[in-house]
Structure formats: structure tokens, C-alpha cells
Amino acid sequence: MMRRAALLACVAMPLAVAAQDKPKDKEMPVTELIDLVGCTLCHQVDNRILGPSFKEVAVKYRNDKEALPRVAERIQKGSKGIWGEVAMPPNNVKPEEAKRIAEWVLAR
């Protein structure tokens, strides 16, 4: 399982970095932003891929009053060890984009 996760990370990481270089429009629907940034390479709404599903994230933070800024920061800066051994890389998003994505994820 760990080899599979490491292999997926090696494949997904360069794709996510390339996706982040595309221009983003602040009026872009958040679902398009999520695709453009590359979130869906490792996450889906209902199913765990390399990282947790968006619904799993929403459930974990449902009663956490500090969830929005915490999740937004992790989207922007990356995280390690929260959902297992595979780290989430930082994303090339502005703080307001990370907040929009976090709001959407937490609403699942």
C-alpha cells in the first residue's frame, strides 16, 4: 500500500504543479478552481484516492470552530501526518482562493 501511495504521489505531484501555473479567475466557480489547482488528482468528493475525500475532511472538522482558517492554510502551505504518511504539497493559491476552496470542502 505504501509503495502504491508513493507512486501515486510521484505521478500526481508534477501534474498538480503544472496545473497550478494556469491563470485563475476570481470569478471562476470553486469547482473549476479545485480542478485547475489539481486538488482532484488526490481527492474526490466521496472517495479516498491518495488523500481523504472532501466529505471525510468535512466530517473531521464539523465541530471545529477554527477549521476554516486551518484547512485554508493547509491547502496553501501543505500538510504532513494529518491523514497518514503521504504529505499534501503546498498549492500555488492565494489566501482568498485557499479560503474559497476550504469553505467548499467544509460544506460537503
N, C-alpha and C positions, 0 to 999 in steps of 0.2 A: 504494500500500500504506500509506504513512504517513497519508494522508487517512482511509483506512478505519479504521486504528488509532485516530486521534484522534477520529473519530466514535463508534466503539465505546466509547472512554473517556468521552466526554461522556454517553453513554446509560447506561453501567454505573455510573459514579460515584454519581449520585444514588440509583440503586436500591440500591447497596451501603450507602450511608449510611442509607437508610430501613430496610433490613433489620437493621442493627446496633442500632437503637433498640428492637427487640423483646426481651422478657426472656429470659435464658438460664438454664437449669437446669444445675447442675454435674453432675447425673446423666445429662444428655442424651447420647445416643450422639454420638460425634465427627462422624459423617457428617451428622447433623442440625445440629450446631453449625456445620459448614462451610457448609451451605446457608443457615442463618439469618444468618450473618455476611456472606454474599454472595460467598464465595470462588468459587463455581461460575459466577458471572457472567463471570469472566475465565479460569478454569482448569477443566479436566476431568482425569479420571484418565489417559486415554490420548491425548487430542488437545489440541493447542495451539489456544487461542482467541485472546484478547488477550495473555495471559501464557503461560508454559510449562505443559505438562501436569504433573500431580503426579509422574508417572513420570520426566519429564525432570529435575525437581528432585531426586528421589531418586538418580538416576544421577549427577548432577553432584556431589552431596555424599557419595556412597557411602563414600569413604575418608577423609573429613574428620572427625576426632575432635571438632572444635568445631562441627559442623554443627547440632546440636540447639539450642544457645542462639543461634547466629547466625540460623538460619531463624526461630526463635520471635520474636526481636527484629524481624526484617524483617516478619513478619506483623503484629506490634503497631505498629511505627513506620513501616512502609512502606519502600520502597527505590527506587532510581533507577539506571539504567545497567547493571544486572547481566544482564538478559536482553534488552537492546535499548533503544530510545529511549522506550518507553512506561513511565512510572513506575507503581509499585504504591502506592496510597494507604495511609495508616495505617488500621488496623482498630480499632474500639472493642471490644477484648477485654482481659480481664485477663491478666497474665503466665501464670497457670496454664492459661488457655484457649488462649493462643498456643502454649504448650508442648505441650498435647494435640494441637492441630492439626499442629504441626511433627512430632511423633512419628508421627502417622498418615501424613503426606505422605512422610516419610523411609522409611517401611516399605513403600512401594509397590514 
